[in-house]
Amino acid sequence: MAPPAGDGSSPAPIDRPILEFLQSRLQATQQVERATTTDANGHLELRVVFTSAYYPATVDEATLAVRWYTNDDFKIHYREVHPERTWECRWDRHPNPHNTRDHFHPSPTAPTPGDDASWPTDHRDVLRLVLNEVEKRIADLWDE
């Protein structure tokens, strides 16, 4: 296997065109306050900040960080910041010693190892799956 490129999570570089495609799609929705492709801490990623109006006042901030690689590996990390806690989960596809290539790190702390899973192959389908789960989470927050 080739040595990892990008951020060390996949043996492939980040796929900037896919991040930019996802950025343009997400930025066009009312649920997203902003979507920016950043190179934070040496890790190229799409960072999405959800509009606070979609969340109860108990949520200070909700974000999604997306890294998509040229070999279709990915890391998608959803995170909510509450006054006294953080709630997060992560969808992953990458080689690792703790799970199968496709796996999920469940809420509320996204622990490692996660749960083995199976994800769609197309980036649009993966994003749709993640956003559906985020919508369910938002509904649950309003029901609390």
Backbone bond lengths (Angstrom), bond angles and torsions (degrees), N, CA, C in turn:
res aa  C-N    CA-C-N  psi(-1)  N-CA   C-N-CA  omega(-1)  CA-C   N-CA-C  phi
1 M - - - 1.448 - - 1.524 108.25 -
2 A 1.317 115.22 142.04 1.458 121.09 178.54 1.525 109.73 -70.48
3 P 1.313 117.67 152.91 1.463 119.14 176.78 1.524 110.56 -64.41
4 P 1.317 116.89 150.02 1.452 119.91 -178.94 1.529 112.12 -59.12
5 A 1.306 115.27 145.27 1.459 121.83 174.51 1.516 108.38 -118.75
6 G 1.291 117.04 171.44 1.465 119.16 179.26 1.508 110.57 70.59
7 D 1.327 118.94 -107.90 1.461 121.28 -176.35 1.523 113.52 -111.16
8 G 1.326 118.70 10.46 1.447 121.21 177.56 1.509 114.85 86.44
9 S 1.333 119.21 1.42 1.456 121.32 -179.11 1.514 112.98 -93.51
10 S 1.301 118.06 -14.27 1.454 122.13 -177.79 1.521 108.22 -145.59
11 P 1.320 116.76 150.18 1.469 119.10 177.59 1.524 112.69 -80.25
12 A 1.317 117.52 23.78 1.466 122.28 -178.84 1.525 109.25 -135.49
13 P 1.312 117.40 156.26 1.472 120.16 176.81 1.527 111.51 -75.48
14 I 1.320 115.00 162.29 1.462 122.04 175.67 1.529 109.42 -63.72
15 D 1.331 115.88 141.07 1.459 122.08 179.01 1.531 108.64 -94.75
16 R 1.319 116.19 89.02 1.464 121.44 -176.84 1.529 112.91 -58.53
17 P 1.354 120.08 -42.55 1.471 118.34 179.22 1.532 113.66 -59.21
18 I 1.318 117.93 -36.20 1.472 119.36 177.41 1.523 110.01 -68.89
19 L 1.340 117.82 -42.49 1.467 119.22 176.95 1.529 110.76 -59.36
20 E 1.322 117.30 -41.91 1.463 120.47 -179.83 1.527 111.75 -67.93
21 F 1.329 117.22 -36.47 1.473 120.67 175.59 1.529 109.87 -62.49
22 L 1.331 116.75 -48.87 1.462 120.69 179.70 1.528 110.47 -62.52
23 Q 1.314 116.74 -39.30 1.462 121.08 178.49 1.524 110.81 -58.91
24 S 1.320 117.62 -48.06 1.463 120.10 -177.89 1.524 111.50 -65.04
25 R 1.327 117.25 -38.17 1.471 120.32 178.63 1.519 111.37 -66.99
26 L 1.325 116.54 -46.04 1.460 119.80 -177.24 1.526 112.12 -70.04
27 Q 1.326 116.71 -38.66 1.465 120.40 -179.03 1.528 111.24 -62.40
28 A 1.316 117.45 -24.52 1.468 122.14 -178.24 1.529 112.85 -80.85
29 T 1.325 118.40 -4.50 1.467 120.55 -178.46 1.528 110.68 -95.96
30 Q 1.323 116.00 155.02 1.463 120.86 178.36 1.526 112.70 -74.09
31 Q 1.323 117.45 -19.07 1.461 120.98 -178.71 1.524 112.80 -75.37
32 V 1.331 116.14 -16.71 1.465 120.50 -174.30 1.525 109.99 -106.95
33 E 1.326 115.22 122.73 1.460 120.88 175.62 1.522 110.15 -73.20
34 R 1.340 115.68 -45.18 1.463 119.67 176.15 1.524 109.30 -158.62
35 A 1.311 113.95 150.19 1.469 122.06 175.87 1.520 106.52 -134.84
36 T 1.314 116.18 120.14 1.461 120.25 -176.57 1.515 110.38 -133.37
37 T 1.317 115.32 140.79 1.455 120.27 173.16 1.520 106.24 -89.38
38 T 1.319 115.74 121.44 1.458 120.96 -174.91 1.518 110.34 -125.92
39 D 1.299 114.45 164.54 1.462 121.30 173.05 1.521 106.77 -121.69
40 A 1.332 115.47 67.26 1.458 121.58 -177.83 1.524 110.45 -81.89
41 N 1.289 116.27 129.42 1.469 122.11 177.67 1.518 112.31 54.95
42 G 1.324 117.28 33.41 1.459 120.32 179.65 1.514 114.29 76.95
43 H 1.332 118.17 11.39 1.459 122.56 -178.39 1.528 109.46 -118.88
44 L 1.318 116.93 106.26 1.456 120.76 177.09 1.525 108.52 -67.19
45 E 1.339 116.91 125.97 1.455 121.04 -179.87 1.518 110.50 -155.38
46 L 1.321 115.03 162.56 1.452 122.46 171.05 1.519 106.52 -94.78
47 R 1.312 115.91 124.59 1.465 120.69 178.49 1.526 108.09 -112.75
48 V 1.335 115.29 123.93 1.456 122.82 -176.81 1.523 108.15 -115.65
49 V 1.328 116.34 129.77 1.461 121.53 173.56 1.526 106.52 -112.08
50 F 1.325 115.73 121.13 1.461 120.91 -179.78 1.527 110.41 -77.97
51 T 1.323 116.47 149.07 1.457 123.11 179.30 1.522 109.53 -66.33
52 S 1.310 116.40 129.16 1.469 120.62 -175.48 1.525 112.98 -63.41
53 A 1.330 118.89 -24.67 1.464 121.66 -179.09 1.522 112.70 -62.90
54 Y 1.317 117.82 -19.97 1.464 121.13 179.94 1.524 112.34 -82.39
55 Y 1.324 116.44 -7.33 1.463 121.46 -174.90 1.520 110.69 -118.16
56 P 1.339 116.70 151.64 1.460 119.19 171.90 1.537 109.93 -62.51
57 A 1.309 116.45 161.17 1.466 121.04 -178.91 1.520 112.99 -61.97
58 T 1.333 117.20 -16.10 1.471 120.68 179.64 1.527 112.90 -72.77
59 V 1.328 118.40 -7.33 1.470 122.31 178.84 1.526 107.76 -106.01
60 D 1.332 115.84 118.01 1.466 120.90 179.49 1.521 112.18 -76.53
61 E 1.345 116.18 -37.02 1.468 120.52 -178.79 1.529 108.75 -161.44
62 A 1.322 115.55 144.71 1.466 121.54 174.85 1.533 107.64 -131.06
63 T 1.327 115.62 129.77 1.463 120.35 -176.00 1.520 110.98 -135.60
64 L 1.312 113.31 161.72 1.457 122.05 174.49 1.523 105.84 -134.25
65 A 1.322 116.79 128.76 1.463 121.69 175.58 1.521 107.35 -114.41
66 V 1.336 116.73 127.03 1.459 121.61 -175.71 1.521 109.39 -122.55
67 R 1.320 115.70 127.71 1.465 122.39 168.47 1.521 106.52 -121.41
68 W 1.324 116.54 124.62 1.461 121.31 178.84 1.524 107.59 -124.35
69 Y 1.327 116.44 131.79 1.460 121.80 -174.29 1.528 110.86 -105.31
70 T 1.317 116.48 159.73 1.467 121.33 -177.07 1.521 113.08 -65.76
71 N 1.323 118.95 -16.33 1.464 121.55 175.80 1.534 112.18 -97.22
72 D 1.331 117.03 12.45 1.466 125.57 -179.16 1.517 114.64 71.98
73 D 1.325 118.27 13.38 1.457 120.40 164.90 1.523 106.65 -69.92
74 F 1.338 116.87 158.75 1.461 120.03 177.85 1.513 111.19 -160.26
75 K 1.331 114.61 162.64 1.461 124.44 168.97 1.517 105.92 -136.39
76 I 1.327 116.63 123.72 1.463 121.55 176.95 1.525 107.05 -126.82
77 H 1.319 115.57 116.10 1.461 122.24 -172.87 1.530 109.73 -116.60
78 Y 1.330 115.98 115.38 1.465 122.22 176.13 1.519 107.93 -97.89
79 R 1.339 116.02 136.20 1.464 119.93 -176.16 1.519 110.30 -145.16
80 E 1.330 115.45 133.07 1.462 122.41 172.59 1.522 108.19 -115.89
81 V 1.306 115.46 136.94 1.458 120.67 174.59 1.522 107.60 -108.07
82 H 1.327 115.22 121.56 1.461 123.56 175.84 1.527 107.11 -109.94
83 P 1.327 118.75 163.09 1.472 119.50 -177.80 1.533 114.32 -53.86
84 E 1.319 117.20 -35.91 1.468 118.42 -174.77 1.521 114.08 -121.42
85 R 1.340 117.22 8.69 1.461 119.11 -178.29 1.526 110.21 -162.66
86 T 1.310 114.27 167.70 1.462 121.79 173.23 1.519 107.26 -122.21
87 W 1.318 116.64 138.93 1.461 123.35 178.57 1.517 106.43 -120.62
88 E 1.343 117.02 126.59 1.456 119.08 -176.20 1.522 112.14 -151.21
89 C 1.332 114.08 160.94 1.453 122.29 173.95 1.530 107.54 -154.54
90 R 1.343 116.02 166.47 1.458 118.82 -176.08 1.518 111.12 -149.40
91 W 1.334 115.13 137.65 1.448 123.70 174.52 1.529 106.83 -105.67
92 D 1.327 117.23 128.75 1.466 120.46 -175.17 1.516 112.21 -134.33
93 R 1.319 113.78 148.33 1.465 121.88 165.73 1.529 105.56 -140.29
94 H 1.305 115.22 106.92 1.461 120.81 177.26 1.520 108.86 -170.45
95 P 1.334 117.50 155.07 1.456 119.18 176.67 1.534 109.60 -68.03
96 N 1.324 115.94 141.19 1.463 120.33 -179.41 1.522 109.35 -164.47
97 P 1.315 118.22 164.98 1.469 120.52 179.12 1.521 114.37 -89.19
98 H 1.335 118.95 -5.96 1.465 120.39 -171.91 1.516 115.65 -103.72
99 N 1.322 119.84 -16.68 1.462 123.13 -179.01 1.516 109.53 -152.64
100 T 1.341 115.65 177.82 1.459 118.97 170.39 1.526 107.94 -67.77
101 R 1.318 116.44 169.51 1.468 121.08 -177.53 1.532 110.75 -55.30
102 D 1.335 118.65 -45.70 1.465 122.75 175.21 1.519 108.02 -91.52
103 H 1.327 116.35 125.10 1.460 119.34 179.00 1.525 110.61 -157.68
104 F 1.336 114.42 166.41 1.461 123.13 -176.89 1.515 108.64 -129.49
105 H 1.317 116.40 132.32 1.462 122.11 174.16 1.528 106.14 -101.29
106 P 1.345 117.54 107.78 1.470 120.85 -169.75 1.531 114.15 -74.85
107 S 1.323 113.02 161.61 1.460 121.29 175.11 1.533 108.69 -72.60
108 P 1.286 117.47 161.74 1.456 127.83 4.49 1.526 114.22 -91.99
109 T 1.361 118.21 -2.87 1.467 119.28 -174.02 1.519 114.77 -119.82
110 A 1.325 118.97 -0.78 1.473 123.32 -179.32 1.530 112.02 52.13
111 P 1.350 117.49 55.07 1.465 119.91 -175.49 1.531 112.66 -70.54
112 T 1.326 114.60 157.96 1.460 122.09 172.03 1.514 106.38 -115.01
113 P 1.341 119.56 132.19 1.450 125.71 1.43 1.527 111.60 -72.34
114 G 1.329 113.66 162.93 1.459 120.52 177.79 1.511 110.67 -100.91
115 D 1.319 115.97 -155.72 1.461 122.88 178.34 1.520 108.74 -106.44
116 D 1.331 116.96 131.82 1.459 119.94 176.08 1.522 108.97 -61.08
117 A 1.312 116.77 144.00 1.462 121.41 -175.68 1.521 109.03 -150.11
118 S 1.319 115.43 -178.05 1.455 122.03 176.06 1.522 107.61 -139.07
119 W 1.330 116.93 125.10 1.452 121.74 -176.61 1.518 110.63 -113.95
120 P 1.335 117.44 155.05 1.465 120.71 174.70 1.536 109.99 -60.33
121 T 1.308 116.86 161.43 1.462 119.82 -179.11 1.521 112.65 -86.48
122 D 1.314 118.78 -30.55 1.460 122.34 -176.09 1.534 110.96 -83.87
123 H 1.325 116.88 135.92 1.467 121.47 -177.78 1.532 112.13 -60.34
124 R 1.322 117.92 -33.75 1.470 120.30 178.56 1.523 110.93 -66.50
125 D 1.325 116.91 -40.03 1.462 120.61 179.10 1.524 111.43 -68.78
126 V 1.328 116.98 -37.64 1.467 120.56 177.11 1.522 109.43 -63.85
127 L 1.326 116.95 -47.10 1.464 119.89 179.86 1.529 110.80 -61.81
128 R 1.311 117.75 -40.51 1.474 121.43 178.02 1.532 109.67 -59.96
129 L 1.328 117.49 -45.01 1.466 122.04 178.81 1.529 110.10 -59.84
130 V 1.321 117.08 -47.09 1.464 121.18 -179.33 1.525 110.88 -63.30
131 L 1.320 117.33 -46.67 1.469 119.79 -178.90 1.525 112.05 -64.98
132 N 1.322 117.54 -32.89 1.473 119.98 173.95 1.520 110.82 -63.41
133 E 1.319 116.97 -40.28 1.468 120.67 178.11 1.528 110.85 -67.54
134 V 1.321 117.40 -38.37 1.461 121.13 176.83 1.530 109.59 -63.26
135 E 1.327 117.57 -42.27 1.474 120.92 177.44 1.530 111.09 -59.90
136 K 1.328 117.16 -41.74 1.474 120.30 177.16 1.525 110.45 -62.38
137 R 1.329 116.05 -41.44 1.460 120.45 179.27 1.534 110.21 -62.29
138 I 1.318 117.33 -43.84 1.466 120.84 179.96 1.527 109.79 -61.55
139 A 1.321 117.87 -42.99 1.462 121.28 177.54 1.519 111.02 -60.20
140 D 1.332 116.36 -42.50 1.467 120.50 178.18 1.539 110.79 -62.20
141 L 1.321 116.67 -40.36 1.469 119.64 179.42 1.528 111.07 -61.24
142 W 1.319 117.05 -42.14 1.464 120.23 179.99 1.526 111.76 -68.89
143 D 1.354 116.89 -25.08 1.469 120.67 178.61 1.515 113.16 -81.41
144 E 1.333 117.65 -14.99 1.490 120.38 -177.71 1.501 111.21 -67.96
